[in-house]
Amino acid sequence: MTHSKFLNRLSLVACAAALAAGGAQAQETPQPGGSLSIATVFRTVAPLSFDAADWNWKYNHDMGLVNETLFAADLRKSRSRGGKQPFINDAYIPPDAMRGELAESWQLLDNPRRLEVKLRKGVMFPEKKGVMAAREMTAEDVVFSYNRYNTSPKRLATVYEHIDKVEATDKHTVVFTFKKYVADWDYRFGYGYYNAIVPKEVADAGANNWRNANGTGPFMLTNYVQGNTLTYKKNKDYWDSETIGGKAYKLPFVDTINYRFIKDESTALTALRTGKLDLMEAVPWSAVEELKKSAPQLKWNRWMSTLGTFVALRVDTKPFDDVRVRRALNMAVDREQIIKTFFGGNAEMLGYPMHTDYAGYYEPLSAMPASIKELFAYNPEQAKKLLAEAGHPNGFSFKVQTSSASTSNEMLSMVASQLAKVGVTMQIEVLEYPAFLSTMTTKKNAPGYFMSTGHTNPMVTLRKTFGIGQAWNPSQYADKAFEAKLDAALETSDEAKRQQIMRELTREILDKAPHIWLPTAYVYTAWWPWVKNYGGELRAGAERPGPIHARIWVDQAMKKKMGF
């Protein structure tokens, strides 16, 4: 298939996705009003910044009810509505499951290579006293938002490297002219982490002040109690609707949504059990059996965590500049024991950094070469042999940093005790999350860095974690040949060929062992039966639950009848 034909085919798929109906809808009649209280997957992590240009990964999560993006997940294609998509992944929407949000239609064109986006007309920014009058969202807002991201001193390298310029060719048309084709163009400025369309008035008023927040989304942010609750009130002038039983209903359904930040697990579980939470997006496996007994009416969805967990080993620091040392530490970890004791069997060892939902890109460990399989087989004797060959017959000590917000620090202690059996001492330093994150983004992190990070999507996961100079690369891995292969994959329009390249690169990075690879847990989502039009979906874009939550309605009569 020629490049031009491929682009035209993508254009047709994109437009069809924006127009086609999804799966079967629930037949119950929505009840507007009421409130919804949610402990999201990030209930332990408070907002990092309310300014989109600060390039913090959590912005879409906290502000995805307020600010919209060009593209979002087509929730009509979710499994709960009769489709095929779980919509669990942190930042991956398959091309045939993407819809226009602020974009009404779009097409990829050649000569010059460009993306032309037609915006929806009549989409309004509501009035925000002291900040802005109500007005229509236009192409100039998209251009302004892009330029503000692109000129931010906190900008992440390479995200927009393929874009030459962004122009408003008329009031409702935006053209992105490309320097080169990249396979994940739709993620990079469409539904990704740094894509929210924020008006200039908010930036002028001070975007990092939550009181100034304003967007085209279904809700307005009306209160923030630090470390406790984000409160959103219905935007009565919101443009979108949801079709249920063949009838269109104006969104959003509920009047108020509260995102609760609850660090203590037992407190969060009690809030769910007593109905103070309507929905808890991430329930640990260890709590499920008891909850099913004490609150049998709860509904459930089980999913493979989208977070890869590991101890990053700085390859630019001795002794981890020696691949034998890194491989030895992997062989010294008894993952089966961790899965059995820490996870109670509710975990898997994946071919990280790919996720099982990345069809065509993911390859199970069982299909990997012997040199990779041996890294995951517990073999302390071989570990000692490699350490001796590398000049460490008596082992060594190194510092590992972790976050106080991590729910897996007990697992890190297990890893430390296992490494001690081959003479390696792990010194654990616990930091508050902002300080923990800063050490990585400033590249001042310790030789060991324990974290769980999102896989993101098939084309990003390797680059962001192992790309040269990338902010989310705590191992400081830097290999120019590896980087060149990543670039080649990104510029490959043939998906089958691209998948093959990415599988080969995944094998390469596993074999080089810049991380101590650790298991991935199964996680559960629980919600009360009065939560309607919901089936366990978590993201409709990069870490963005907003469109999902805006489509939930509450059966208040049922809730009252159940005694809540």
N, C-alpha and C positions, 0 to 999 in steps of 0.2 A: 504494500500500500504506500503511495507517495505521501510525502509530508503534507501537501496541500489537501489531499483527499482525507487524510487522517484528521486534520483540523476541521474540515467541513463536517466530517462525521461527528466529531465532538460537539460541534455547534448544534447539530440536529438533536443529539442526545440531550444537551443542556436545555434547549428550548422545550423539548418534549417533557423533560423532567419537571419543568416549571408549570406545565399545563395538565399533565396526566393525573388522573385520579388514583389514589392509593388503594389500600385494601379495604376490607369491610369495616364499617364504623359501628360503635356501640349504638344500640337502639334506644337507650334511655334518654329521657328529655332533660337537658341541662337545667340546673337551678342556679341562677346568678346570685351573687352575694356571699357573705360570710368571709371567713379568713382561713388561711392555710399556714401551718407552722411546720417548718422543714429543718431537719438536721442533714445538711448535704454531705457529700463525700469529703468535704474539707471543713468539717465542723470543728476541728482542732486548730485551724489556721485563720486568724483574723485578717481583714483586708490589709494589703501591703501598701497600696496607693490607690487613690481615686482618679489619678491622672493617667489616661491611656498612653500618653507619650513617655511615661516612666518605664514602659516596656516591662511591666511585671506580669508574670505568667497568670496571675490569679484575677486579673481585671475582668475578663469575660465572665468568670464565675460570679463575681460580686455585682457586676453592672450589666449583665446580659439581659435583665428585665427592662433596663432603661435605654441602653444603646443597642442599635441593630447593626447588622453587617450586610454586605451585598448578597451573600448566599447563606443558606442554612440547610439543615436536614429536612427532607420531606417526610414529616412525621406520619403522613398517610401511609407510608410504606413500612411502618413499624410492625413488629410481630403481633402486638396487641390489637392492631387494626387490620390484621389479615395479610400483612406483608412479610418480608423476609428479614428485615433489618432489626437487630437488637438495640442499635444506637447507644452502645455502651462506651465505645472507644473514645479516648480523651480528645483526639483531634483528627478523626478520619471519617469522611463521608464518601462512600463509593460514588463515582460519577452518576450512576443511574438512580441514586437516592438523594440527590441534591436538588433543592428548589431555589428560586429567586426569593430573597427576602426584600431588601430595598431594590434589588434588581428585578425588573419585570421580565427581561429577556437579555440574552447575551450571545455573542458569536466570536469565534476566533477567525481571524482573517490574515491573508498573506499580502506582501508587497505594499507597505512594510508589514512585518509580522506584528499583530496587535490584537487586543481584546477590546471589543466594543460592547459597552453595557448601556442598555436603555433602562432608566430608572422609573419606578412607579410614580405616577402623578398624584398630587393631592395628599401626599404623606406629610404630616405636620409635626413640627416641634411645638409642644404646648407652651403656653406662657409660663415663665419662671420669674416671679417677682424679684426685682433687683438684678436680674441677669439678662433676660431677653423677653421680647414680645413673642406671641405665637406667630409662626411663619412656616412656609412650605420648605421642605427639604429639597435641595437642588444639587445639580452636578458640582457646583462650586464647593459644597460641603464635603463631597467625596475627595475632591482635589485638595482642599484645605487639610483634611484629616490625613491623607497620604503624605503630603509635604511635611506636616508637623511630625509624623512618625519618622520620616526619612531624615529629617534634620535634627532630631533629638540627640543630645550627647549620650543618651543611654541606649541608643539604637543597637540592636544585635547585628553583627556582621553577616553579610551574605543573604539576608532574607529578601531584600529587594534588588539584588544584584542584577537580575535579569531585566529590570524595567529601565527604559531609557527616559521616558517622560509620561506624565499623566495630564490629560487635558479635558476641559469641559468644552465640547464642540457645540453644544446648545444647552438649554436649561435642564434637560433631562437625559443627556447623553454624555458618558465619560469614556474616553479612549485611553487605554494603557498601551503604549508602544514599547515593544520588547527589543532588547539587545539580542536575545537568544531565546529559544524555546526551553521551558522547564516543565517537567511532567506534573509538578504539583502547583501550577499557576493558580488553580482555584483555591488552594489553601493559603497561599502566600499573601494575597490581598483579596480574600473572598469570604472565608469562614474561619480564618486562622486566629491566632492569639492577638495579633496586633492589627486588627481590621475594623474596629468599632468606628462608626461615623459619628463624630462629636462636633457640634457647631462651634464656630469661632467665638461666639459670645461666651460660651462656657470657659474656653481657654483664656479669654480676656479677663473674665471675672476671677479666675483662679481655679483650675481644674482639679487640683488636689484637695480642695475643700468640698466635702460631700454635699454640703448645703447648696452648692452651685450646680450640682449634677443635673443634666437634662438631655433627653434624647427622644427618638421617635418611637421607642418601645412601648409595650403594653402597660408598664407601671412607671411611677415616679418614686425616687428614693426620698422618703420623708423623715427618716430618723436613723441614727446610728448610735447605739450604746456600745462604746468601745469594748471589744472582747466578749460581747454578749449577743446583740441582735442587730440585724439590718432590717428595717421596715420599709415596705414598698406599698404605695397606694395606687389604685386603679387609675390609669390614664383614660378618661372618658372619651377622648377623641382619637383613640387608637384605630388604625386603618384596617387591621386584618380580621378574619373570621374563621370559624371552624364549622365544617359541614358534618352533621350527625343525623343519621336517619333520613338523609336526602334534603335536610333543611340547613341553611346557613345561619349560624349564631355569631353575633358580634363578640369579639374577644376584648379583654380577658373575662373569665367567668367570676372569679372571686374578687372581693373588694380590697383585700389586704393579704400580703404574703410576708411572713417573717422567716428570715434565715437565722437560725440559732447557732451560736458558736459555743460548744460545750466540750471542754478539754477532757473532763473526767468521764470515762466510759460508763461507769455505773450510774452516774447522774443522767447521762443521755439515755441509757436503756430504761431507767425508771420513768423518764419523761415520755418515752414511747409507750411503755406498758400502761401508763395511766392516762393516755390520750392527750397529754399536753403537746406531744408531737403527733402530727397526722402522718408524717412520712419520715423515715430514717433511711437515707440512701446507702449507707455502708454499715451493716451490722456484722460484727466479727463472728466467725463460725462458732466460737466458744459460747456465744450467748443464744444461739438459735434454738437449741433443744429446750432450754428453760422457758424461752419466750413462747414457744409453740404450746407449752403446757399452761403457762400463766395467762397468755393472751391468745387463745386458739383461733380467734376471728381474724387475726392478722393475715394479710396476703403476702406472698413471698416471690422473690426472683433471685436465682443464684447466677453469679457471673464470675468469670476469670478476671482477676484484678488487672487493670490496665497499667499498673505500676511495676516496673522492673526493679528488683531489690538487689543490692550488691555492695561490696566494699571496693571502692575505686582505689587503685594503687598507682601513685604518681610515677609514671615511667621516666620522668626527667629527674628522679631522685633515687640515690642509692638506698637500698639494694634493689629497688624495683625497676632499675634500668636493665636488669638481667632477666630475660624471659624465663630462665630456669627457676628463679626465685618465685616469680608469679605463678608458674605452673605448679610448683611445689605447694604453695599455699592453697591452691584449688584442690589438690589431691589430699591435703590434710583435713579438709572439711567433710564431715559425714552428713551429707544432705538428707539421706534417708532417715537418719536419726532426728534431724531438725523437722522434717515433714511429719514424722510420727509423734514427736513430743511437743514441739512448739505449735504445730498446726493441727494436731490431732488427726492427721491424714488428709486434711482439707487444703492441699496444695499440690502443685506439680512443678517439675523441673522443666522449664521451657528452653527453647533455642533462642534465648534473649540475644539481641534486643528486638527481635520481631515478635508479634503477638499472633496467637492462633487465629484471630479473626481476619488477618491479612491474607486472604486466599491468594495462592500463587506465589506469595513472598515468603510465607512461613515454611520452615522445614523442621520436622521434629528431630530431637536428639538421636532417636533410633536410626535415622537415615544419615547421620553424620559420619565422617571418617573416624578411624580408630584413634587418631591423635587427639581428637576432640572428645570422644567418648571417655578416654582415660582421665580427662580432667574432672569428670563428674563421678568417677568411681572412687570411693574412699580407699586410699592406699597410703597410709602414713609412712610405711617403710620406703616406698618410692619417693615420697616427699623428702624424707631425711637424706636419701641418696642424692637427690637433685640439689638440696641445700648444701651438702658437703662439696659437691662438684663446683658449686658457685662460690665456694670459699666461706661458707657459714656452717661448719660442722657442729657448732654449739648453738646455732640459732642466732637470733638478734631481737631487739626491741623496736617497736615503732608506735607512733601515736595515730589514733583514729578519732576523727571528729564525728559527732552525731548531733541530732536536734532533739531538744526536749519535747517537741511536738510529735516525734516518731512514736508509733505504737509498736515498734518492733525492736526496741532496744534490748529486750530480754533475749531475742535471737542473736543480737550482736555479742552478748555475754556468752552465749553458747559457742559461737564461733571462736571467741577468745580462749575458752577452755579447751577447745579442740586443737587450736594452733599451739597451745602450751605443750601439748603432748609431743610435738616435734621440735620443741625448744624455742618457739617464737612467742614473744610476749607482746600482747596488744594493750596499749595504754589508752583507755577510753576517756575522751573529753566531751562533755555534754554542753551544748550551747543553745541559747534561745534562738528560735528560728531565724529572725532577721540577721543576727550575727553569723549564724551557720551558713545562710545563703550568701552573705556578703563575702565570706572567706573563699567560696568557690568562684563567684563572679569576678572577684579581684585577683583570682589565681594565687591566693595566699593560703589555700587549704593545706592541711597536714598531709603527710605521705599516705595516710589512709583516710578515706572519707566514706562514711556509711550513709546511704540514702536510698530512697525509693523515688523513682522519677517516671513520668509518663512515657510510654513508647511513642506517642504522638501519632505518626502515620508511617506507612511503609517507606516513603521517600525521605523522611526527615529523621527517623530514629537513629540511623547510623551517623549521619552528618552532625546532628546536634550533640551526640554523645562522644564522638571520636574525631570530629572534624578539627582541623588546625585552627586554634584561636577561639573556638566556640565557647560561649559562656557556660554551657552545661556539660563541660568536658573536664570533670574533676581529676581524671587520670592524666590530664595534659598530654594525651596521646597525639602524636604529630607524625604523619607518614605521608610524604608527598605523592608517592605512588598510589597509596590507598585513596588519597584525595582526588587524584586524577580519574580513578575508576568511578568514584562517586559522581564526579562531574559528567562522565560519559553516560552513566545510568540516567541522570537527570535530563540529559539532552536526547535520550532515546525515546522516540514516540511510539515505537512498537512495544506494547506492554509485555508480551511474552519474553522478548529479549531483555527488557528491563528487569523483569522478575528474575531471570536467570542470573544477571549480573549481581543483583542484590542478594540472592541466595549465596553466590560465591563470596561476596564481601562479608556476609554474616559468618560464613565458615572461617574466613581469614581472621576476623576479629576475635572470634571465640578461641581460635587456636593460639593467638598471641596473648590472651589472658590478661588484659589490662585491668580486669576486675576479678574479685572473688565472686563468682556467679552464685546466687542464692535462689531458693524456691519462690514461686509466685503463688499467692494464696487465692482460694475461692472466697468471694465476698457475697453477702446477702443484702438485698434491699427489702425493707418491710414497710407496709402501709395498711392503714385501717380501711375496711370495706366502704366507708363513706367517701373515700377518695376516688373519684370517678374519672373516666377517660384517661387512665394511666395504667401502664403495664410493666413498670420497672425501667423505663428508658432513663438515661442519665445525661446524655449530651446531644445537642443539636448543632454543634460546632465545636471549636476548640475550647474545652472545659466550660461550655456554655449550656447550662440547664434551663435558662430563661424561657425559650419557646415551649419547652415541655411543661413547665409549671404554669405558664399562662393559659394552657389548654385544659388544666385540671379544674373540675368543679366539685363542690362538696354537697353531698346529700345530707342536708342539715336535719331533716326529719329522722333519717336513719341514725345519725350521730346522737340525737336527743333520745331516741328510743333505746339505744344501747347504753344510755346512762352517762353520756359525756357532754 
